[in-house]
Amino acid sequence: MQIPPKSIGSEIYWKKLGVLSVVLNEKNPRMPVTKERKEEIINSFRKHEGDNGSPDVQIAMLTERINSMTEHMRGAVRDYSSRRGLLKMVSKRRSLLDYVRKHEPQRYVELITRLNIRK
């Protein structure tokens, strides 16, 4: 199968072939986290310069991806593989939140209020 030239309207071409999930344009609205958004999240949740793997940053990134996937799932109810991925992300975030709550309860409270993930 060949990729059609961009002038043909590649999304329509792929839909005719039955491949609904492929979108070939560069500005894909279904992309969960853009590079710029990822940098914003890392910069606002990191503890020190060069920090991009602390639990706070990981939880914030997972929250962003979960929110994006939740919006997708509202329109694609029967997308079971994405549902499974969503549940895995929620479980991973839950584990990280439990870790933060166990070791630094004050930081946990600040984190859940900043991310607005609790009632």
C-alpha angles and dihedrals in degrees: 000000000000126000109243121232114269093246092065094067099256097202092059090046092054093045089056088054091052098251100124100167098058116096115173101192117109097231097063111181090200093063104115102213125012121212092252093049090048090053090050091052093047092048094049097046104035120111098213141358112298094020112136103139106053117124091253092057093044092050091048092050092048091049091053092049092045092052091050093047091047090057090050092050092054089065099035105048095165096050095115098170091055089047090055091050090049092052091049091052092049090050092049091049090049091053092050091047090051089052093051092045091051096049104030114015095178092054089049092056092048091048097051092047092049093049094039093223099139132064 
